[in-house]
């Protein structure tokens, strides 16, 4: 007889006065929500953050031990960078002197060409970003890297903060903050400088695309030659190009322009009569970039706006936590290698391999059985599924940091050198073979992602823990936790944008018109559902943006639905055990609710409703199960229950 494993659910925490049929999220998390206070240094607090907090402590131990490592070793670089951030006596003694050369250089700018050259130089070392730049495989030819040029230049979360009445108070607070920050940094005529900088930001924001439009994989794929880009802007950008890519002069022979109208609009602003405004904008950029590494007064001023005003967080994180973040940002994989050795058991990889295999097989069966999809598109969808590459735990090839110089006595220099190292590493990809071993997250990050250009799903080691995963508990909870996360990431390959990429990562239309229309009919219904959702305690105008969140909502819907099928496959025809009085499907759904446990400050909730493509966690739980027939069967949900959704209104895609 097979031993019955524990359920892995905190059943004693479930709220008996809240029925799962009425509110699955609060049935599972209600007691926790009632007693939990968000830590003073957090905007949100929940299952992801609890794991991230533990990973942060584990990383702190690794970093602090590295401070005594042998000179010249990679470990010593880790320790020295952290030590340079923690040396508050040296930082206080330096005051704002680390900014002196930068501000003098800005003062000396005498024409638009010099401005663009300086902006390019500052982009490279992380001091300023006028045109966003990153390097990825070309969606039209994913066997080569190309630069992507993206709208940038704003200091508020997105363009809507500059135009909506909702954010009038935020704009006023930002204006006051910038004047104070300029004064603390020693910038002359702080009030005028703040006004000039904000004027430029507002005009830039008017040329930004909104977040929904910027999600469109087709609209944002605009491959152009450098001459095309010059014509688009109407200004000679070569000084910027030369300064931003000195290690790879040919990198910009072609580039993808994400939002062409942004570059057009930018060109109309890059005129000689606006030079003083642009210099004020550049001062704001460099002071903001430097603020976390300057005096305590400047650090607190910066936090008062970006922490408290924008997200409602009352208390800045302890300095060691900020030091860990800085060190991870520069040397993440070097730390990750040690983290994996200490905290990632080999047994986890084998269990995850089985989970992923079952999830992919469940998707295969689901796609094969779809009634709304034609045979032609189904064949291409299955081919894409077969081409998926799972990456689990950690990279097979670790990043080489041998050329990055770290000086224990030079925090400012360390930050700039680390930014240059990472920037050049990326720019130098252009013209080189595609590196399919690269990871975009370190192993100690509690997250996961799907990359459509590589057609890969990636699960860092740190997320492979309770409540998402525990090899010692019954499988149902794992399928409701990490299994649904795996299903979610696979689902991104078939969401409203991921479905526009083929199995080789190429952006192409591989759907028949009839299938695309059937798909969009279903997604439109899901958008309408989410547009009606308002987080608890907010006014009705603060509802979820169904169009912004549709990709993640498709991922959630497919992820949970496929996790249920994969769990059934894992049973191999056997009947699921009843544990703690709960069936296997009930445990899976309760586990799903458990992983979305979270509290959020109101300011943070409002910010995320504006810019985040993910729905609030309560809806990631409840609205998804309302569309899942298995939920109705598992808990005998009837039309008298709050979570009931008429069968004809339920959306099933995959």
C-alpha positions as CSV (number, residue, x, y, z in Angstrom):
1,X,0.0,0.0,0.0
2,X,1.3,3.4,-1.0
3,X,1.8,5.8,1.9
4,X,-0.5,8.9,1.8
5,X,1.5,12.1,1.9
6,X,0.3,15.2,3.8
7,X,-1.9,17.5,1.9
8,X,0.5,20.4,2.2
9,X,-2.4,22.8,2.9
10,X,-2.8,25.0,6.0
11,X,-6.3,23.7,6.6
12,X,-6.4,25.0,10.1
13,X,-6.2,28.5,8.6
14,X,-9.3,28.1,6.4
15,X,-12.2,30.4,7.3
16,X,-15.2,28.2,8.1
17,X,-17.5,31.3,7.9
18,X,-16.5,32.0,4.3
19,X,-17.6,29.2,1.9
20,X,-15.3,28.3,-1.0
21,X,-18.4,28.5,-3.3
22,X,-18.8,32.2,-2.4
23,X,-15.2,33.3,-2.1
24,X,-12.5,30.7,-2.6
25,X,-9.7,33.3,-2.1
26,X,-10.9,34.4,1.4
27,X,-12.1,30.9,2.4
28,X,-8.4,29.9,2.2
29,X,-6.7,33.2,3.1
30,X,-9.3,35.1,5.2
31,X,-7.8,34.4,8.6
32,X,-4.3,35.4,7.3
33,X,-5.7,38.5,5.7
34,X,-7.4,39.5,8.9
35,X,-4.4,39.2,11.2
36,X,-1.5,40.1,8.9
37,X,0.0,43.6,8.8
38,X,2.1,44.5,5.8
39,X,5.7,45.1,7.0
40,X,6.6,48.7,7.1
41,X,9.1,48.5,4.3
42,X,6.8,46.7,1.9
43,X,4.1,47.8,-0.5
44,X,2.7,44.3,-0.8
45,X,3.0,41.2,1.3
46,X,2.1,37.6,0.5
47,X,3.4,34.2,-0.5
48,X,5.8,35.5,-3.2
49,X,7.2,38.0,-0.8
50,X,7.6,35.6,2.1
51,X,9.8,33.4,-0.2
52,X,11.7,36.4,-1.5
53,X,12.4,37.5,2.1
54,X,13.9,34.1,2.9
55,X,15.9,34.2,-0.3
56,X,17.2,37.6,0.6
57,X,18.3,36.4,4.0
58,X,20.1,33.4,2.4
59,X,21.8,35.7,-0.1
60,X,22.9,38.1,2.7
61,X,24.7,35.2,4.4
62,X,26.5,34.4,1.1
63,X,27.4,38.0,0.6
64,X,28.6,38.7,4.1
65,X,30.8,35.6,4.1
66,X,32.3,36.8,0.8
67,X,33.7,40.0,2.4
68,X,36.6,37.9,3.8
69,X,37.3,35.9,0.6
70,X,40.7,35.9,-0.9
71,X,41.7,39.0,-2.9
72,X,41.1,38.7,-6.6
73,X,38.4,36.0,-6.4
74,X,34.8,36.4,-7.7
75,X,33.6,35.9,-4.1
76,X,35.7,38.9,-3.0
77,X,34.1,41.0,-5.7
78,X,30.7,40.2,-4.2
79,X,31.9,41.1,-0.7
80,X,33.6,44.3,-1.8
81,X,30.6,45.6,-3.6
82,X,28.4,45.0,-0.7
83,X,31.0,46.5,1.7
84,X,31.2,49.7,-0.5
85,X,27.4,50.1,-0.1
86,X,27.5,49.5,3.6
87,X,30.3,52.0,4.2
88,X,28.0,54.8,5.4
89,X,30.8,56.8,7.0
90,X,32.7,57.1,3.6
91,X,29.4,57.9,1.8
92,X,28.5,60.7,4.3
93,X,32.0,62.2,4.1
94,X,31.7,62.3,0.3
95,X,28.4,64.2,0.4
96,X,27.3,65.1,-3.1
97,X,30.9,65.3,-4.5
98,X,30.4,62.1,-6.6
99,X,27.9,64.2,-8.7
100,X,30.2,67.1,-9.2
101,X,31.9,66.0,-12.5
102,X,28.6,64.9,-14.0
103,X,26.8,68.2,-13.2
104,X,29.8,70.1,-14.6
105,X,29.7,68.0,-17.8
106,X,26.0,68.8,-18.2
107,X,26.6,72.5,-17.6
108,X,29.2,72.5,-20.4
109,X,26.7,71.1,-23.0
110,X,26.4,73.7,-25.7
111,X,24.4,72.1,-28.5
112,X,22.0,69.3,-29.3
113,X,24.8,67.1,-30.6
114,X,26.7,67.4,-27.4
115,X,23.5,66.7,-25.4
116,X,22.9,63.5,-27.4
117,X,26.5,62.3,-27.0
118,X,26.3,62.9,-23.2
119,X,22.9,61.1,-23.0
120,X,24.4,58.1,-24.9
121,X,27.3,58.0,-22.5
122,X,25.0,58.2,-19.5
123,X,22.7,55.5,-20.9
124,X,25.7,53.2,-21.0
125,X,26.6,53.6,-17.3
126,X,23.0,53.8,-16.0
127,X,22.8,57.6,-15.3
128,X,20.1,58.5,-17.8
129,X,17.7,57.0,-20.3
130,X,16.2,59.0,-23.1
131,X,15.7,56.2,-25.6
132,X,15.3,52.7,-24.0
133,X,17.7,50.2,-25.4
134,X,17.8,46.4,-25.1
135,X,19.1,43.5,-27.2
136,X,16.9,40.5,-28.1
137,X,16.6,38.1,-31.0
138,X,14.9,39.7,-34.1
139,X,11.2,38.6,-34.1
140,X,11.4,38.5,-37.9
141,X,14.6,36.4,-37.8
142,X,15.2,35.0,-34.3
143,X,18.5,33.5,-35.3
144,X,20.1,36.9,-34.9
145,X,20.2,39.7,-32.3
146,X,19.1,43.2,-32.9
147,X,18.7,46.4,-30.8
148,X,15.3,47.4,-29.7
149,X,14.6,51.1,-29.3
150,X,11.8,51.8,-26.8
151,X,10.1,54.9,-25.5
152,X,11.7,56.2,-22.3
153,X,12.6,59.4,-20.5
154,X,9.9,59.6,-17.8
155,X,10.3,59.6,-14.0
156,X,6.7,58.7,-13.1
157,X,5.4,55.2,-13.7
158,X,3.9,55.7,-17.1
159,X,2.4,58.3,-19.5
160,X,-1.0,58.3,-17.8
161,X,0.5,59.9,-14.7
162,X,1.2,63.0,-16.7
163,X,-2.4,63.4,-18.2
164,X,-5.0,61.9,-15.9
165,X,-6.8,64.0,-13.3
166,X,-6.5,61.0,-10.9
167,X,-2.8,61.7,-10.6
168,X,-2.9,65.5,-10.2
169,X,-1.8,65.2,-6.6
170,X,1.0,62.9,-7.6
171,X,2.3,65.4,-10.2
172,X,2.3,68.2,-7.5
173,X,4.2,65.9,-5.1
174,X,6.7,65.0,-7.8
175,X,7.3,68.7,-8.6
176,X,7.9,69.4,-4.9
177,X,10.1,66.4,-4.5
178,X,12.3,67.3,-7.6
179,X,12.9,70.8,-6.3
180,X,13.9,69.5,-2.9
181,X,16.2,66.8,-4.5
182,X,17.9,69.4,-6.7
183,X,18.5,71.6,-3.7
184,X,20.0,68.8,-1.7
185,X,22.2,67.8,-4.6
186,X,23.6,71.3,-5.0
187,X,21.8,72.1,-8.3
188,X,21.5,75.9,-8.6
189,X,18.0,77.5,-9.0
190,X,16.3,74.2,-8.0
191,X,12.7,75.5,-8.6
192,X,13.3,76.6,-12.2
193,X,15.3,73.4,-12.9
194,X,12.4,71.3,-11.6
195,X,9.9,73.2,-13.7
196,X,12.0,72.9,-16.9
197,X,12.6,69.1,-16.4
198,X,8.9,68.4,-15.7
199,X,7.9,70.4,-18.8
200,X,10.1,68.1,-21.0
201,X,8.8,65.0,-19.3
202,X,5.2,66.0,-19.9
203,X,5.9,66.6,-23.6
204,X,7.7,63.3,-23.9
205,X,4.8,61.5,-22.1
206,X,2.4,62.9,-24.8
207,X,4.3,60.9,-27.4
208,X,4.3,57.7,-25.3
209,X,2.0,54.8,-26.3
210,X,-0.2,53.5,-23.5
211,X,0.5,50.2,-21.9
212,X,-2.2,48.3,-23.9
213,X,-0.9,49.5,-27.2
214,X,2.6,48.7,-26.2
215,X,1.7,45.1,-25.6
216,X,0.9,44.6,-29.3
217,X,3.6,42.3,-30.7
218,X,2.8,43.2,-34.3
219,X,2.4,47.0,-33.9
220,X,5.7,47.2,-32.0
221,X,7.7,45.2,-34.5
222,X,9.1,47.9,-36.8
223,X,12.5,46.8,-38.2
224,X,14.4,49.8,-39.6
225,X,17.8,50.6,-41.0
226,X,19.8,53.3,-39.2
227,X,19.0,55.7,-42.1
228,X,15.3,55.0,-41.6
229,X,15.7,55.8,-37.9
230,X,17.5,59.1,-38.7
231,X,14.7,60.1,-41.1
232,X,12.1,59.2,-38.5
233,X,13.6,61.4,-35.8
234,X,14.7,64.2,-38.1
235,X,17.8,64.8,-36.0
236,X,21.3,63.4,-36.2
237,X,21.3,60.6,-33.6
238,X,24.8,59.4,-34.5
239,X,26.4,61.1,-31.4
240,X,24.0,59.1,-29.2
241,X,24.7,55.9,-31.2
242,X,28.5,56.2,-31.0
243,X,28.4,56.9,-27.3
244,X,26.0,54.1,-26.4
245,X,27.7,51.4,-28.3
246,X,31.5,52.1,-28.4
247,X,32.4,48.4,-28.1
248,X,30.2,47.4,-31.1
249,X,30.1,50.2,-33.7
250,X,28.0,48.2,-36.2
251,X,25.3,47.3,-33.7
252,X,22.8,49.7,-35.1
253,X,22.8,48.8,-38.8
254,X,19.2,47.7,-38.1
255,X,17.0,48.1,-35.1
256,X,13.5,47.4,-34.0
257,X,11.7,50.6,-33.2
258,X,9.0,49.7,-30.7
259,X,7.0,52.9,-30.8
260,X,7.9,54.9,-34.0
261,X,5.7,57.9,-33.1
262,X,7.7,58.3,-29.9
263,X,10.9,58.8,-31.9
264,X,9.1,61.2,-34.3
265,X,7.8,63.2,-31.3
266,X,11.2,63.2,-29.6
267,X,12.7,64.7,-32.8
268,X,10.4,67.6,-32.6
269,X,11.6,68.4,-29.1
270,X,15.4,68.1,-29.8
271,X,15.8,71.7,-30.9
272,X,18.4,74.3,-29.9
273,X,15.8,76.5,-28.3
274,X,14.9,73.7,-25.8
275,X,18.5,72.9,-24.8
276,X,18.2,74.4,-21.3
277,X,15.1,72.4,-20.7
278,X,16.9,69.2,-21.8
279,X,19.8,70.0,-19.6
280,X,17.4,70.4,-16.6
281,X,15.9,67.0,-17.6
282,X,19.3,65.4,-17.7
283,X,20.2,66.8,-14.3
284,X,17.0,65.2,-12.9
285,X,17.9,61.9,-14.5
286,X,21.4,61.8,-13.1
287,X,20.4,62.9,-9.6
288,X,17.6,60.4,-9.4
289,X,20.0,57.6,-10.6
290,X,22.6,58.6,-8.0
291,X,20.2,59.2,-5.1
292,X,20.3,55.7,-3.6
293,X,24.1,56.0,-3.3
294,X,24.4,59.4,-1.7
295,X,23.8,60.9,1.7
296,X,21.1,59.7,4.0
297,X,19.2,62.9,3.5
298,X,19.1,62.4,-0.2
299,X,18.2,58.7,0.1
300,X,15.3,59.6,2.4
301,X,14.0,62.3,0.1
302,X,14.1,60.0,-2.9
303,X,12.3,57.3,-0.9
304,X,9.6,59.7,0.4
305,X,8.4,60.1,-3.2
306,X,9.1,56.8,-4.9
307,X,8.4,54.7,-1.8
308,X,5.8,56.5,0.2
309,X,4.0,58.7,-2.3
310,X,3.8,56.2,-5.1
311,X,3.3,53.0,-3.3
312,X,2.3,53.9,0.3
313,X,5.3,52.3,2.0
314,X,6.1,54.2,5.2
315,X,9.5,52.8,6.0
316,X,12.6,52.5,3.9
317,X,14.2,49.0,3.8
318,X,17.1,48.3,6.1
319,X,20.4,49.3,4.5
320,X,21.6,45.7,4.3
321,X,18.5,44.8,2.3
322,X,19.2,47.6,-0.1
323,X,22.9,46.5,-0.2
324,X,21.8,42.9,-1.1
325,X,19.7,44.3,-4.0
326,X,22.6,46.4,-5.4
327,X,25.0,43.5,-5.2
328,X,22.5,41.1,-6.8
329,X,21.9,43.6,-9.5
330,X,25.5,43.6,-10.5
331,X,26.6,40.0,-9.7
332,X,23.4,38.1,-9.6
333,X,24.6,34.8,-11.2
334,X,27.8,34.8,-9.2
335,X,25.7,34.8,-6.0
336,X,23.2,32.5,-7.6
337,X,25.8,29.8,-8.2
338,X,26.5,29.6,-4.5
339,X,22.8,29.9,-3.6
340,X,22.0,26.8,-5.8
341,X,24.8,24.8,-4.1
342,X,23.3,25.5,-0.7
343,X,19.6,25.7,-1.3
344,X,18.5,23.7,-4.3
345,X,18.4,20.0,-3.7
346,X,18.9,17.7,-6.8
347,X,15.6,15.9,-6.0
348,X,13.7,19.1,-6.8
349,X,14.9,19.0,-10.4
350,X,13.6,15.4,-11.0
351,X,10.2,16.2,-9.5
352,X,10.0,19.4,-11.6
353,X,10.9,17.5,-14.7
354,X,8.0,15.2,-14.1
355,X,5.6,18.1,-13.5
356,X,6.7,19.9,-16.6
357,X,6.3,16.8,-18.7
358,X,2.8,16.2,-17.5
359,X,1.8,19.8,-18.0
360,X,3.1,19.7,-21.6
361,X,1.3,16.5,-22.2
362,X,-1.9,17.9,-20.8
363,X,-1.6,20.9,-23.1
364,X,-1.0,18.5,-26.0
365,X,-4.2,16.6,-25.2
366,X,-6.2,19.8,-24.7
367,X,-5.0,21.3,-28.0
368,X,-5.8,18.0,-29.8
369,X,-9.3,18.0,-28.4
370,X,-10.2,21.6,-29.1
371,X,-13.4,21.9,-31.0
372,X,-13.0,25.5,-32.0
373,X,-9.6,25.1,-33.7
374,X,-9.1,23.9,-37.3
375,X,-6.7,21.0,-38.1
376,X,-4.3,23.4,-39.8
377,X,-3.8,25.7,-36.9
378,X,-3.9,22.8,-34.4
379,X,-0.9,21.2,-36.2
380,X,1.1,24.4,-35.9
381,X,0.1,24.8,-32.2
382,X,1.3,21.2,-31.4
383,X,4.5,21.8,-33.3
384,X,5.1,24.9,-31.1
385,X,4.4,22.9,-28.0
386,X,6.9,20.3,-29.0
387,X,9.5,23.0,-29.5
388,X,9.2,24.4,-25.9
389,X,12.4,24.4,-23.9
390,X,12.0,24.2,-20.1
391,X,14.8,25.6,-18.0
392,X,14.6,24.6,-14.3
393,X,16.5,25.7,-11.3
394,X,19.6,27.4,-12.6
395,X,21.7,28.1,-15.8
396,X,23.9,25.4,-17.1
397,X,26.5,28.1,-18.2
398,X,27.2,30.7,-15.6
399,X,28.0,34.4,-16.5
400,X,31.7,35.4,-16.6
401,X,32.4,38.5,-14.4
402,X,36.2,38.4,-14.8
403,X,36.3,41.8,-16.6
404,X,34.2,43.6,-14.0
405,X,36.3,45.7,-11.6
406,X,35.0,46.2,-8.1
407,X,36.7,48.5,-5.6
408,X,35.7,48.3,-1.9
409,X,36.3,52.0,-1.5
410,X,34.4,53.3,-4.5
411,X,30.7,52.7,-4.4
412,X,29.9,55.2,-7.1
413,X,32.5,53.8,-9.5
414,X,31.3,50.2,-8.7
415,X,27.7,51.1,-9.7
416,X,28.8,52.7,-12.9
417,X,31.2,50.0,-13.9
418,X,28.6,47.3,-13.2
419,X,26.1,49.1,-15.4
420,X,28.7,49.5,-18.2
421,X,29.6,45.8,-17.9
422,X,26.0,44.7,-18.3
423,X,25.2,47.2,-21.0
424,X,28.3,46.3,-23.1
425,X,27.6,42.6,-22.6
426,X,24.2,43.0,-24.1
427,X,25.2,45.4,-27.0
428,X,28.0,43.0,-27.9
429,X,25.5,40.3,-28.6
430,X,24.6,42.0,-31.9
431,X,26.5,40.0,-34.6
432,X,27.2,37.1,-32.3
433,X,25.4,33.7,-32.3
434,X,22.2,33.4,-30.3
435,X,23.0,32.2,-26.8
436,X,20.3,29.7,-25.8
437,X,21.9,29.0,-22.4
438,X,21.3,32.6,-21.1
439,X,18.9,33.2,-18.3
440,X,17.1,36.6,-17.7
441,X,16.6,35.9,-13.9
442,X,19.1,34.7,-11.3
443,X,18.3,31.4,-9.5
444,X,17.6,33.2,-6.2
445,X,14.7,35.2,-7.7
446,X,11.2,34.1,-6.8
447,X,9.6,34.3,-10.2
448,X,9.2,32.6,-13.5
449,X,8.9,33.7,-17.2
450,X,8.2,32.7,-20.7
451,X,10.4,34.1,-23.5
452,X,8.5,34.0,-26.9
453,X,11.6,34.7,-28.9
454,X,13.3,31.6,-27.5
455,X,10.0,29.7,-26.9
456,X,11.3,28.8,-23.4
457,X,9.8,28.6,-20.0
458,X,12.2,29.3,-17.1
459,X,11.7,28.5,-13.4
460,X,14.5,29.8,-11.0
461,X,15.3,27.6,-8.0
462,X,13.9,30.0,-5.4
463,X,10.3,29.6,-6.5
464,X,10.5,25.8,-6.2
465,X,9.6,25.9,-2.5
466,X,6.5,25.9,-0.3
467,X,3.7,27.0,-0.9
468,X,4.4,26.5,-4.7
469,X,6.3,23.2,-4.4
470,X,7.2,20.6,-1.8
471,X,8.4,17.2,-2.9
472,X,7.3,15.7,0.5
473,X,3.6,16.6,0.1
474,X,0.8,15.1,-1.9
475,X,0.9,15.9,-5.7
476,X,-2.4,17.8,-5.8
477,X,-1.1,20.8,-3.9
478,X,2.0,20.9,-6.1
479,X,-0.2,20.9,-9.3
480,X,-2.3,23.7,-7.8
481,X,0.9,25.6,-6.9
482,X,3.9,25.3,-9.1
483,X,2.0,23.2,-11.6
484,X,-0.4,26.0,-12.4
485,X,2.5,28.4,-12.6
486,X,4.2,26.1,-15.1
487,X,0.9,25.9,-17.0
488,X,0.6,29.7,-16.8
489,X,4.1,30.2,-18.4
490,X,3.4,27.6,-21.1
491,X,0.1,29.4,-21.7
492,X,1.9,32.6,-22.5
493,X,3.1,30.9,-25.7
494,X,-0.6,30.8,-26.7
495,X,-1.9,34.0,-25.2
496,X,-3.1,37.1,-27.2
497,X,0.5,38.1,-28.0
498,X,2.5,34.9,-27.5
499,X,0.3,33.1,-30.0
500,X,1.7,35.4,-32.7
501,X,5.1,33.7,-32.5
502,X,5.9,30.3,-34.0
503,X,7.8,27.5,-32.3
504,X,11.1,28.9,-33.5
505,X,10.4,32.3,-31.9
506,X,9.5,34.0,-35.2
507,X,6.7,36.6,-35.3
508,X,4.4,35.2,-37.9
509,X,0.7,34.7,-38.6
510,X,0.3,30.9,-38.3
511,X,-3.4,31.0,-37.5
512,X,-6.3,30.7,-40.0
513,X,-8.6,33.8,-40.0
514,X,-11.4,31.6,-38.6
515,X,-9.3,30.4,-35.7
516,X,-8.0,33.8,-34.8
517,X,-11.6,35.1,-34.9
518,X,-12.7,32.3,-32.6
519,X,-9.8,32.9,-30.2
520,X,-10.5,36.7,-30.1
521,X,-14.2,36.0,-29.4
522,X,-13.1,34.1,-26.3
523,X,-10.5,36.7,-25.2
524,X,-13.0,39.5,-25.7
525,X,-15.4,37.8,-23.3
526,X,-12.6,37.4,-20.7
527,X,-11.7,41.1,-21.2
528,X,-15.3,42.1,-20.4
529,X,-15.3,39.9,-17.3
530,X,-12.2,41.6,-15.9
531,X,-13.3,45.1,-16.8
532,X,-16.1,44.7,-14.2
533,X,-13.8,43.7,-11.3
534,X,-13.0,46.3,-8.6
535,X,-10.6,45.5,-5.7
536,X,-12.2,45.5,-2.3
537,X,-12.3,48.9,-0.7
538,X,-11.8,50.9,-3.9
539,X,-14.3,53.1,-5.9
540,X,-15.9,51.6,-9.0
541,X,-13.7,53.7,-11.4
542,X,-10.7,51.9,-10.1
543,X,-11.5,48.6,-11.9
544,X,-9.2,46.1,-13.6
545,X,-8.2,47.0,-17.2
546,X,-9.2,43.8,-19.0
547,X,-7.3,44.7,-22.1
548,X,-4.0,45.4,-20.2
549,X,-4.3,42.2,-18.2
550,X,-5.6,39.8,-20.9
551,X,-2.3,38.1,-21.5
552,X,-1.8,37.2,-17.9
553,X,-5.5,36.3,-17.4
554,X,-5.2,33.9,-20.4
555,X,-2.1,32.5,-18.7
556,X,-3.9,32.0,-15.4
557,X,-7.0,30.5,-17.0
558,X,-5.0,28.0,-19.1
559,X,-2.5,27.4,-16.3
560,X,-5.1,26.2,-13.8
561,X,-7.2,24.3,-16.4
562,X,-4.1,22.5,-17.7
563,X,-2.8,21.8,-14.1
564,X,-6.1,20.0,-13.4
565,X,-5.6,17.8,-16.5
566,X,-1.9,17.2,-15.7
567,X,-2.8,16.2,-12.1
568,X,-5.2,13.6,-13.6
569,X,-2.5,12.3,-15.8
570,X,-0.1,12.0,-12.9
571,X,-2.5,9.6,-11.2
572,X,-2.1,7.1,-14.0
573,X,-5.7,6.0,-13.8
574,X,-5.7,5.5,-10.0
575,X,-8.2,7.3,-7.8
576,X,-6.9,10.3,-5.9
577,X,-6.6,9.8,-2.2
578,X,-8.9,11.8,0.2
579,X,-6.7,13.7,2.6
580,X,-7.9,16.0,5.4
581,X,-11.4,15.2,4.1
582,X,-10.6,16.8,0.8
583,X,-10.6,15.2,-2.7
584,X,-7.6,15.6,-5.0
585,X,-9.3,18.3,-7.1
586,X,-10.4,20.2,-4.1
587,X,-6.9,20.2,-2.7
588,X,-5.5,21.4,-6.0
589,X,-8.0,24.3,-6.1
590,X,-7.3,25.2,-2.5
591,X,-3.6,25.2,-3.2
592,X,-4.2,27.6,-6.1
593,X,-5.9,30.0,-3.7
594,X,-3.1,29.6,-1.2
595,X,-0.4,30.7,-3.5
596,X,-2.2,34.0,-4.3
597,X,-2.3,35.0,-0.6
598,X,-1.4,38.7,-0.5
599,X,-2.2,42.1,1.0
600,X,-1.4,45.4,-0.8
601,X,-1.4,49.0,0.3
602,X,-4.0,51.2,-1.4
603,X,-1.5,53.4,-3.2
604,X,0.3,50.3,-4.5
605,X,-3.0,48.8,-5.7
606,X,-3.9,51.9,-7.6
607,X,-0.4,52.1,-9.2
608,X,-0.6,48.5,-10.3
609,X,-4.1,48.8,-11.7
610,X,-2.6,51.5,-14.0
611,X,0.7,49.9,-15.1
612,X,0.7,46.2,-14.2
613,X,-0.4,43.5,-16.8
614,X,-1.3,41.2,-13.9
615,X,-4.7,41.3,-12.2
616,X,-5.0,41.8,-8.4
617,X,-4.4,38.4,-6.7
618,X,-8.0,38.0,-5.4
619,X,-9.1,37.9,-9.0
620,X,-6.3,35.7,-10.2
621,X,-7.8,33.2,-7.8
622,X,-11.6,33.8,-7.8
623,X,-12.3,35.0,-11.4
624,X,-10.3,32.1,-12.8
625,X,-12.1,29.4,-10.9
626,X,-15.5,30.9,-11.9
627,X,-14.6,29.9,-15.5
628,X,-13.4,26.3,-14.6
629,X,-16.1,23.6,-14.7
630,X,-14.0,21.4,-12.3
631,X,-14.5,24.0,-9.6
632,X,-18.3,23.7,-9.8
633,X,-18.1,19.9,-9.6
634,X,-15.5,19.8,-6.8
635,X,-17.5,22.2,-4.5
636,X,-21.0,21.6,-5.7
637,X,-21.3,25.3,-6.8
638,X,-24.9,26.3,-7.7
639,X,-26.5,29.4,-9.1
640,X,-27.2,30.5,-5.5
641,X,-23.5,30.8,-4.7
642,X,-21.6,34.1,-5.2
643,X,-18.9,32.6,-7.5
644,X,-21.5,31.1,-9.8
645,X,-21.1,32.1,-13.4
646,X,-23.7,30.8,-15.9
647,X,-22.3,28.1,-18.1
648,X,-22.8,30.1,-21.3
649,X,-20.7,33.0,-19.8
650,X,-17.7,30.8,-18.8
651,X,-14.6,31.2,-21.0
652,X,-12.5,28.2,-22.0
653,X,-9.6,28.7,-24.4
654,X,-7.2,25.9,-23.9
